[in-house]
Amino acid sequence: MRPSQNRSHTPKYLRLKAGVPDGAAVDLSLVKLPADALMFPSPADIEISLTRPRDARAVSPNFRTRARKPGFARFRFHDLRGTHETLLLDAGVPVHVVAARGGQDPAMLLRTYAKRTKKADTSAADVIAGLAKGVLGK
């Protein structure tokens, strides 16, 4: 994901690119990010360029170490994807939008990542109850 795709992170990357500390009053509109800037660039490369990706072999071990501390020893980095997509679906975000965010086909999303949750079951039951009231006139 590019910083331009997630506007809430753009100021952080503009400050990094310009070498401006957090909290300093600066007109960030004068700073331009490269068109190919990454959302999660390599930490070693952050001072020079925002275009070199992190070493994929380092992400999972780093995540595992950090997840262990609060008690999530069996939680994998990849599990974040399914959690993210399930939470978006539970929040009512349309399937095609969630699938596009994950870069996949909606049918694959529903088969692979969308987990059945109590909230989803309750929501479905409420919809059916509402339809039944309309049909039965109660």
N, CA and C of each residue as an Amber inpcrd file, in Angstrom:
protein
   414
   0.8500000  -1.1750000   0.0000000   0.0000000   0.0000000   0.0000000
   0.8950000   1.2370000   0.0000000   0.5410000   2.2100000  -0.7510000
   1.2890000   3.4470000  -0.8580000   0.7310000   4.4760000   0.1390000
   1.5580000   5.3890000   0.6730000   1.0480000   6.4160000   1.5870000
  -0.0760000   7.2310000   0.9660000  -0.0340000   7.4230000  -0.3510000
  -1.0820000   8.2090000  -1.0080000  -2.4250000   7.4960000  -0.9600000
  -2.4420000   6.1660000  -0.6990000  -3.6790000   5.4170000  -0.6110000
  -4.2760000   5.4770000   0.7920000  -3.5190000   5.9110000   1.7510000
  -3.9990000   6.0100000   3.1250000  -3.5780000   7.3750000   3.6550000
  -4.4280000   8.3300000   3.4990000  -4.1090000   9.7270000   3.8110000
  -3.7330000   9.9740000   5.2670000  -4.1820000   9.1110000   6.1990000
  -3.8670000   9.3570000   7.6080000  -2.3780000   9.1830000   7.9000000
  -1.6690000   8.4190000   7.0770000  -0.2370000   8.1970000   7.2950000
   0.6430000   9.1790000   6.5230000   0.0770000   9.8950000   5.5850000
   0.8750000  10.7690000   4.7290000   1.6920000  11.7920000   5.5130000
   1.1360000  12.5000000   6.5000000   1.9610000  13.4750000   7.2360000
   3.1930000  12.8470000   7.8820000   3.0560000  11.6360000   8.4050000
   4.1880000  10.9500000   9.0270000   5.3080000  10.7560000   8.0060000
   4.9660000  10.3260000   6.8090000   5.9730000  10.0710000   5.7910000
   6.5480000  11.3640000   5.2240000   5.7420000  12.3900000   5.1570000
   6.2570000  13.6890000   4.7140000   7.2930000  14.1980000   5.7130000
   7.0150000  14.0330000   7.0070000   7.9680000  14.4570000   8.0470000
   9.2600000  13.6420000   7.9630000   9.1200000  12.3130000   7.7530000
  10.3030000  11.4660000   7.6250000  11.1430000  11.8820000   6.4270000
  10.4890000  12.1170000   5.3020000  11.2010000  12.4700000   4.0750000
  11.9350000  13.7940000   4.2520000  11.3000000  14.7590000   4.9170000
  11.8920000  16.0880000   5.0870000  12.8240000  16.1520000   6.2970000
  12.7980000  15.1290000   7.1520000  13.6260000  15.1510000   8.3570000
  13.0900000  16.1030000   9.4050000  11.7710000  16.2830000   9.4240000
  11.1250000  17.1990000  10.3620000  10.6110000  16.3960000  11.5600000
  10.9670000  16.7720000  12.7840000  10.4870000  16.0200000  13.9560000
   8.9850000  16.1980000  14.1740000   8.3740000  15.2020000  14.8210000
   6.9520000  15.2970000  15.1630000   6.7060000  16.5350000  16.0120000
   5.6050000  17.2030000  15.7670000   5.2330000  18.3640000  16.5600000
   5.7880000  19.6830000  16.0570000   6.7950000  19.6530000  15.1900000
   7.3540000  20.9060000  14.6600000   6.3720000  21.5020000  13.6600000
   6.1300000  22.7880000  13.7870000   5.1880000  23.4700000  12.9080000
   5.8520000  23.7420000  11.5610000   5.4480000  22.9800000  10.5610000
   6.0280000  23.0840000   9.2270000   4.9120000  22.9070000   8.2060000
   5.0180000  23.6270000   7.0940000   4.0540000  23.4710000   6.0050000
   4.4510000  22.2310000   5.2020000   3.7730000  21.1150000   5.4620000
   4.1260000  19.8530000   4.8090000   3.7030000  19.8060000   3.3450000
   2.9350000  20.7860000   2.8970000   2.5350000  20.7960000   1.4870000
   3.7270000  21.0710000   0.5780000   4.8270000  21.5610000   1.1490000
   6.0220000  21.8380000   0.3540000   6.8800000  20.5810000   0.1630000
   6.5780000  19.5210000   0.9190000   7.3460000  18.2820000   0.8330000
   6.6040000  17.3210000  -0.0890000   7.3080000  16.7090000  -0.9970000
   6.6830000  15.7640000  -1.9280000   7.2830000  14.3780000  -1.7380000
   6.4130000  13.3780000  -1.6280000   6.8580000  11.9890000  -1.5520000
   7.0800000  11.4730000  -2.9660000   8.0000000  10.5400000  -3.1320000
   8.1500000   9.9260000  -4.4500000   6.8610000   9.1970000  -4.8250000
   6.5420000   9.1160000  -6.0970000   5.3110000   8.4580000  -6.5510000
   5.2800000   6.9900000  -6.1420000   6.4430000   6.3680000  -6.0090000
   6.4890000   4.9500000  -5.6680000   6.8230000   4.7120000  -4.1980000
   6.5550000   5.6950000  -3.3350000   6.8180000   5.5430000  -1.9030000
   5.9430000   4.4380000  -1.3360000   6.5030000   3.6480000  -0.4350000
   5.7860000   2.5400000   0.1840000   5.2470000   2.9310000   1.5580000
   4.1590000   2.2700000   1.9700000   3.5650000   2.5190000   3.2790000
   4.4810000   2.0100000   4.3880000   5.0980000   0.8560000   4.1940000
   5.9770000   0.2560000   5.1860000   7.3570000   0.0310000   4.5740000
   8.1310000   1.0870000   4.3900000   9.4470000   0.9220000   3.7750000
  10.4240000   0.2350000   4.7240000  11.5490000  -0.1500000   4.1810000
  12.5940000  -0.7700000   4.9910000  13.0770000   0.2380000   6.0290000
  13.1310000  -0.1350000   7.3200000  13.5910000   0.8080000   8.3420000
  15.0040000   1.3220000   8.0710000  15.8450000   0.4810000   7.4920000
  17.2200000   0.9050000   7.1990000  17.2480000   1.9370000   6.0880000
  16.2280000   1.9550000   5.2570000  16.1850000   2.8080000   4.0720000
  15.3760000   4.0860000   4.2890000  14.7330000   4.2140000   5.4600000
  13.7620000   5.2830000   5.6640000  14.3720000   6.6800000   5.5880000
  15.6200000   6.8160000   5.9630000  16.2630000   8.1240000   5.9120000
  16.5750000   8.5430000   4.4740000  16.8350000   7.5640000   3.6200000
  17.2740000   7.8450000   2.2560000  16.1110000   7.8530000   1.2790000
  15.3080000   6.8150000   1.3270000  14.2410000   6.6460000   0.3490000
  13.1020000   5.8750000   0.9830000  11.9190000   6.1180000   0.4960000
  10.7440000   5.4150000   1.0090000  10.2750000   4.3710000   0.0080000
  11.1620000   3.9550000  -0.8940000  10.7370000   3.0860000  -1.9810000
  11.2780000   1.6670000  -1.8960000  12.1330000   1.3690000  -0.9430000
  12.6610000   0.0150000  -0.8200000  11.8120000  -0.7670000   0.1820000
  11.2400000  -1.9120000  -0.2430000  10.3760000  -2.6700000   0.6730000
  11.1750000  -3.3360000   1.7900000  10.4700000  -3.6700000   2.8510000
  11.0890000  -4.4120000   3.9470000  11.4790000  -5.7940000   3.4530000
  12.4570000  -6.3710000   4.0870000  12.8620000  -7.7350000   3.7860000
  11.7640000  -8.6530000   4.3260000  11.0810000  -9.3520000   3.4410000
   9.9540000 -10.1960000   3.8250000  10.3560000 -11.2600000   4.8430000
  11.6010000 -11.7110000   4.7860000  12.0610000 -12.7410000   5.7290000
  12.1630000 -12.1920000   7.1530000  12.2100000 -10.8840000   7.3090000
  12.3560000 -10.2940000   8.6370000  11.0100000  -9.9370000   9.2640000
   9.9650000  -9.7930000   8.4510000   8.6720000  -9.3270000   8.9640000
   8.0460000 -10.3410000   9.9160000   7.9230000 -11.5980000   9.4950000
   7.2660000 -12.6020000  10.3430000   7.9970000 -12.8470000  11.6560000
   9.3330000 -13.0350000  11.6540000  10.0120000 -13.2160000  12.9380000
   9.8600000 -12.0030000  13.8600000   9.9030000 -10.8120000  13.3070000
   9.7320000  -9.6030000  14.1040000   8.3290000  -9.5620000  14.6960000
   7.3240000  -9.8820000  13.8770000   5.9460000  -9.8930000  14.3550000
   5.7710000 -10.9380000  15.4560000   6.3330000 -12.1290000  15.2480000
   6.2180000 -13.2110000  16.2330000   6.7830000 -12.7770000  17.5790000
   7.9250000 -12.1280000  17.5630000   8.5540000 -11.6500000  18.7970000
   7.6510000 -10.6350000  19.4900000   7.1090000  -9.7130000  18.7320000
   6.2470000  -8.6780000  19.3200000   4.9040000  -9.2360000  19.7830000
   4.3620000 -10.2250000  19.0780000   3.0640000 -10.8000000  19.4370000
   3.1500000 -11.6410000  20.7040000   4.3040000 -12.2410000  20.9560000
   4.4940000 -13.0730000  22.1480000   4.3540000 -12.2620000  23.4300000
   4.8570000 -11.0310000  23.4200000   4.8740000 -10.2080000  24.6430000
   3.4860000 -10.0330000  25.2610000   2.4530000  -9.6600000  24.4750000
   1.1240000  -9.5120000  25.0990000   0.3440000 -10.8230000  25.1990000
   0.9750000 -11.9580000  24.8560000   0.3150000 -13.2420000  25.0400000
  -0.2800000 -13.8630000  23.7870000   0.1500000 -13.4550000  22.6100000
  -0.3610000 -14.0060000  21.3630000   0.7040000 -14.8640000  20.6810000
   1.2240000 -15.8420000  21.3940000   2.3460000 -16.6490000  20.9010000
   2.0130000 -17.4060000  19.6200000   0.7790000 -17.8200000  19.4390000
   0.4100000 -18.6130000  18.2550000  -0.1570000 -17.7540000  17.1310000
  -0.2750000 -16.4760000  17.3320000  -0.8310000 -15.5670000  16.3360000
   0.2350000 -15.2650000  15.2960000  -0.0860000 -15.5140000  14.0100000
   0.8750000 -15.2800000  12.9350000   0.5800000 -13.9570000  12.2360000
   1.5830000 -13.4070000  11.5910000   1.4190000 -12.1540000  10.8440000
   0.3050000 -12.3070000   9.8140000   0.2680000 -13.4500000   9.1360000
  -0.7490000 -13.6950000   8.1120000  -2.1600000 -13.6830000   8.7000000
  -2.3070000 -14.0130000   9.9790000  -3.6180000 -14.0150000  10.6230000
  -4.2430000 -12.6240000  10.6430000  -3.4140000 -11.5970000  10.5580000
  -3.9390000 -10.2320000  10.5400000  -4.8260000  -9.9980000   9.3280000
  -4.4970000 -10.6440000   8.2110000  -5.2710000 -10.4610000   6.9880000
  -6.7050000 -10.9460000   7.1870000  -6.8640000 -12.1720000   7.6740000
  -8.2030000 -12.7030000   7.8950000  -8.9710000 -11.9150000   8.9410000
  -8.2750000 -11.5050000   9.9960000  -8.9100000 -10.7000000  11.0420000
  -9.3810000  -9.3650000  10.4660000  -8.5200000  -8.7240000   9.7040000
  -8.8340000  -7.4350000   9.0810000 -10.0760000  -7.5590000   8.1990000
 -10.0850000  -8.5760000   7.3420000 -11.1950000  -8.7350000   6.4110000
 -12.4840000  -9.1160000   7.1260000 -12.4010000  -9.9640000   8.1370000
 -13.5890000 -10.3440000   8.8910000 -14.1770000  -9.1400000   9.6260000
 -13.3200000  -8.3270000  10.2350000 -13.8060000  -7.1390000  10.9460000
 -14.4730000  -6.1510000   9.9890000 -13.9000000  -5.9740000   8.8020000
 -14.5210000  -5.0760000   7.8220000 -15.8870000  -5.5990000   7.3880000
 -15.9780000  -6.9020000   7.1330000 -17.2690000  -7.4780000   6.7390000
 -18.2920000  -7.3410000   7.8620000 -17.8770000  -7.5830000   9.0990000
 -18.7760000  -7.4250000  10.2520000 -19.2430000  -5.9830000  10.4090000
 -18.3990000  -5.0400000  10.0010000 -18.7580000  -3.6260000  10.1140000
 -19.6770000  -3.1840000   8.9750000 -19.9680000  -4.1000000   8.0440000
 -20.8960000  -3.7730000   6.9640000 -20.2420000  -3.2650000   5.6910000
 -18.9260000  -3.3460000   5.6050000 -18.2450000  -2.9250000   4.3820000
 -18.5840000  -3.9550000   3.3040000 -19.0000000  -3.5150000   2.1150000
 -19.3700000  -4.4640000   1.0490000 -18.2370000  -5.4250000   0.6900000
 -18.6170000  -6.6490000   0.3540000 -17.6470000  -7.7090000   0.0570000
 -16.6790000  -7.2820000  -1.0400000 -17.1910000  -6.6450000  -2.0980000
 -16.3020000  -6.2770000  -3.2120000 -15.2550000  -5.2400000  -2.7830000
 -15.5890000  -4.3900000  -1.8330000 -14.6290000  -3.3920000  -1.3420000
 -13.5540000  -4.0780000  -0.4920000 -13.9730000  -4.9800000   0.4020000
 -13.0190000  -5.7040000   1.2430000 -12.0940000  -6.5490000   0.3610000
 -12.6610000  -7.2070000  -0.6400000 -11.8530000  -8.0320000  -1.5470000
 -10.8380000  -7.1790000  -2.3030000 -11.2430000  -6.0180000  -2.7490000
 -10.3160000  -5.1380000  -3.4770000  -9.1700000  -4.6930000  -2.5700000
  -9.4690000  -4.3940000  -1.3020000  -8.4080000  -4.0040000  -0.3610000
  -7.3890000  -5.1210000  -0.1790000  -7.8670000  -6.3680000  -0.1990000
  -6.9810000  -7.5070000  -0.0290000  -6.3850000  -7.9970000  -1.3350000
  -6.7910000  -7.3890000  -2.4550000  -6.2630000  -7.7720000  -3.7590000
  -6.7000000  -9.1550000  -4.1960000  -7.9630000  -9.4710000  -3.9550000
  -8.4320000 -10.7980000  -4.3440000  -9.8620000 -10.7830000  -4.8500000
 -10.2870000 -11.9020000  -5.3750000 -11.6330000 -12.0950000  -5.8810000
 -12.6020000 -12.2080000  -4.6970000 -13.8010000 -11.5890000  -4.7820000
 -14.7520000 -11.6740000  -3.6630000 -15.0970000 -13.1100000  -3.2580000
 -15.2300000 -14.0170000  -4.2400000 -15.5580000 -15.4120000  -3.9070000
 -14.4290000 -16.0520000  -3.0950000 -13.1930000 -15.7450000  -3.4610000
 -12.0390000 -16.2900000  -2.7300000 -12.0050000 -15.7190000  -1.3120000
 -12.3100000 -14.4480000  -1.1810000 -12.3560000 -13.8130000   0.1380000
 -13.3460000 -14.5510000   1.0310000 -14.5330000 -14.7660000   0.5270000
 -15.5650000 -15.4040000   1.3400000 -15.2180000 -16.8530000   1.6750000
 -14.5940000 -17.5500000   0.7470000 -14.2120000 -18.9450000   0.9920000
 -13.0450000 -19.0690000   1.9630000 -12.0890000 -18.1770000   1.8420000
 -10.8320000 -18.3520000   2.5640000 -10.7120000 -17.5360000   3.8430000
 -11.0740000 -16.2610000   3.7920000 -10.7690000 -15.3780000   4.9170000
 -11.9560000 -14.9750000   5.7690000 -13.1330000 -14.8740000   5.2000000
 -14.2750000 -14.4000000   5.9770000 -14.6860000 -15.4710000   6.9820000
 -14.5580000 -15.1630000   8.2330000 -14.8910000 -16.1160000   9.2910000
 -16.3080000 -15.8420000   9.7890000 -17.0130000 -16.9120000  10.1000000
 -18.3510000 -16.7640000  10.6450000 -18.2060000 -16.2610000  12.0730000
 -18.9010000 -15.1780000  12.3850000 -18.8200000 -14.6080000  13.7210000
 -20.1990000 -14.5010000  14.3350000 -20.2270000 -14.3920000  15.6430000
 -21.5030000 -14.2510000  16.3580000 -22.2280000 -12.9920000  15.8910000
 -21.4730000 -11.9110000  15.6640000 -22.0850000 -10.6650000  15.2110000
 -22.7470000 -10.8490000  13.8460000 -22.0740000 -11.5530000  12.9470000
 -22.6360000 -11.8030000  11.6200000 -23.8900000 -12.6560000  11.7260000
 -23.8620000 -13.6870000  12.5870000 -25.0340000 -14.5360000  12.7740000
 -26.2000000 -13.7410000  13.3500000 -25.9340000 -12.9000000  14.3320000
 -26.9770000 -12.0720000  14.9400000 -27.5620000 -11.1130000  13.9100000
 -26.6960000 -10.5080000  13.1180000 -27.1490000  -9.5770000  12.0880000
 -28.0460000 -10.2880000  11.0720000 -27.6330000 -11.4820000  10.6440000
 -28.4350000 -12.2430000   9.6830000 -29.7850000 -12.6190000  10.3030000
 -29.7840000 -13.0350000  11.5600000 -31.0370000 -13.4030000  12.2410000
 -31.9650000 -12.1890000  12.3510000 -31.4060000 -11.0130000  12.6260000
 -32.2190000  -9.7940000  12.7240000 -32.8610000  -9.4450000  11.3820000
 -32.1160000  -9.6180000  10.3020000 -32.6510000  -9.3360000   8.9620000
 -33.8020000 -10.2840000   8.6560000 -33.6010000 -11.5720000   8.9170000
 -34.6530000 -12.5600000   8.6540000 -35.8770000 -12.2870000   9.5230000
 -35.6670000 -11.9270000  10.7830000 -36.7890000 -11.6150000  11.6810000
 -37.5770000 -10.4230000  11.1450000 -36.8750000  -9.4150000  10.6590000
 -37.5500000  -8.2450000  10.0940000 -38.3650000  -8.5850000   8.8540000
 -37.7970000  -9.4320000   8.0100000 -38.5260000  -9.8790000   6.7980000
 -39.7510000 -10.7120000   7.1640000 -39.5820000 -11.5760000   8.1530000
 -40.6890000 -12.4270000   8.5790000 -41.8370000 -11.6030000   9.1460000
 -41.5110000 -10.5490000   9.9090000 -42.5540000  -9.6690000  10.4560000
 -43.3390000  -9.0150000   9.3330000 -42.6250000  -8.5900000   8.2910000
 -43.3000000  -7.9430000   7.1560000 -44.2030000  -8.9100000   6.4020000
 -43.7860000 -10.1310000   6.2340000 -44.5470000 -11.1330000   5.4860000
 -45.7160000 -11.6580000   6.3120000 -45.4690000 -11.9030000   7.5910000
 -46.4930000 -12.4760000   8.4650000 -47.4080000 -11.4240000   9.0770000
 -47.0190000 -10.1620000   8.9460000 -47.8410000  -9.0730000   9.4510000
 -47.8920000  -8.9660000  10.9540000 -46.8890000  -9.4370000  11.6440000
 -46.8700000  -9.3530000  13.1020000 -46.0080000  -8.2320000  13.5540000
